[in-house]
Amino acid sequence: MERASKKVAERSVFRFFYSIRVPRFSKKIARLEPNLYYLINDFSVKFNRPIYNKAEGDRIFSVQVDHVLIGRSGIVLLETKNWSRASVQNLDMRSPVDQIKRTSFALFVLLNGDAG
């Protein structure tokens, strides 16, 4: 039952975070107070030694996220997608939810000084 609840929650988060289209997102971000928020677009980092995420059994050699928003309340990672039928059916494409979870784990390790 717990696993089913987790999947429902992830789907709900997915719909919430990814329902805003890229042009609309850009307009909303542009309204933020520049002295209070910093936005980094197309952030990527490669690690000398891969980071091992034991919970997922994943060795992370690099990460990329579309937007990193930094403010007083914390750091927010944002993935923006322009969905097409082909992208939805592409089984090799990493889920945006999985991509954010993977990147947030790697950045947590990086910011805590444990990355190689």
C-alpha positions in Angstrom: 0.0 0.0 0.0 2.8 2.4 0.9 4.5 1.9 -2.5 1.2 2.7 -4.3 0.7 5.8 -2.3 4.2 6.9 -3.2 3.6 6.5 -6.9 0.3 8.5 -6.7 2.2 11.3 -4.8 5.0 11.4 -7.4 2.4 11.6 -10.2 0.7 14.5 -8.4 4.0 16.3 -7.9 4.8 15.7 -11.5 1.6 17.3 -12.7 2.0 20.2 -10.4 5.6 21.1 -11.2 5.5 20.4 -14.9 2.2 21.9 -15.9 3.7 25.3 -16.5 5.1 25.6 -20.0 8.5 27.0 -20.6 7.5 30.5 -22.0 5.1 31.0 -19.1 7.7 29.8 -16.6 10.3 32.3 -18.0 7.8 35.2 -17.6 7.1 34.2 -14.0 10.7 33.9 -13.1 11.5 37.3 -14.7 9.1 38.9 -12.1 11.2 37.8 -9.1 13.1 40.5 -7.2 16.7 40.3 -8.5 18.2 41.2 -5.1 16.5 38.4 -3.4 16.8 35.5 -5.9 19.6 34.2 -8.0 18.7 32.0 -11.1 21.2 29.7 -12.7 20.1 28.3 -16.0 21.3 25.0 -17.5 23.4 24.1 -14.5 25.6 21.0 -14.9 28.5 19.5 -13.0 30.8 16.5 -13.5 32.3 14.7 -10.6 36.0 13.5 -10.4 34.7 10.4 -8.5 31.1 9.3 -9.0 28.7 9.9 -6.1 27.1 6.7 -5.0 23.4 6.9 -4.1 23.0 3.8 -2.0 19.2 4.1 -1.8 18.9 4.0 -5.6 21.9 1.9 -6.3 23.1 4.7 -8.7 26.6 6.0 -9.4 26.3 9.6 -10.4 29.0 10.8 -12.7 27.3 14.1 -13.7 24.1 16.0 -13.3 22.3 18.6 -15.3 19.2 20.6 -14.3 17.4 23.3 -16.3 17.2 25.9 -13.6 18.5 26.4 -10.0 16.7 29.1 -8.1 18.5 30.3 -4.9 16.7 32.5 -2.4 16.5 33.1 1.4 14.2 30.1 1.8 16.5 27.7 0.1 17.4 26.2 -3.2 14.8 25.1 -5.7 15.6 22.8 -8.7 13.3 23.2 -11.7 13.1 21.1 -14.8 11.1 22.6 -17.7 9.8 20.3 -20.5 8.2 20.9 -23.8 6.2 17.6 -24.0 5.5 15.9 -27.3 4.0 12.5 -28.0 7.5 11.3 -29.0 9.1 12.4 -25.8 6.4 10.8 -23.7 6.8 7.5 -25.5 10.7 7.6 -25.3 11.6 5.0 -22.8 15.2 6.1 -22.7 14.2 9.6 -21.5 14.7 10.0 -17.7 11.6 11.0 -15.8 11.8 14.7 -14.7 10.8 13.6 -11.2 13.7 11.1 -11.1 16.0 13.7 -12.7 15.2 16.2 -9.9 15.6 13.6 -7.2 18.9 12.5 -8.6 20.2 16.0 -9.0 19.1 17.1 -5.5 20.9 14.2 -4.0 24.1 15.0 -5.9 23.9 18.7 -5.0 23.3 17.9 -1.3 26.5 15.8 -1.3 28.4 18.5 -3.3 27.2 21.3 -1.0 28.2 19.3 2.1 31.7 18.9 0.8 31.5 15.1 0.3 31.8 15.0 -3.6 35.0 14.0 -5.4 
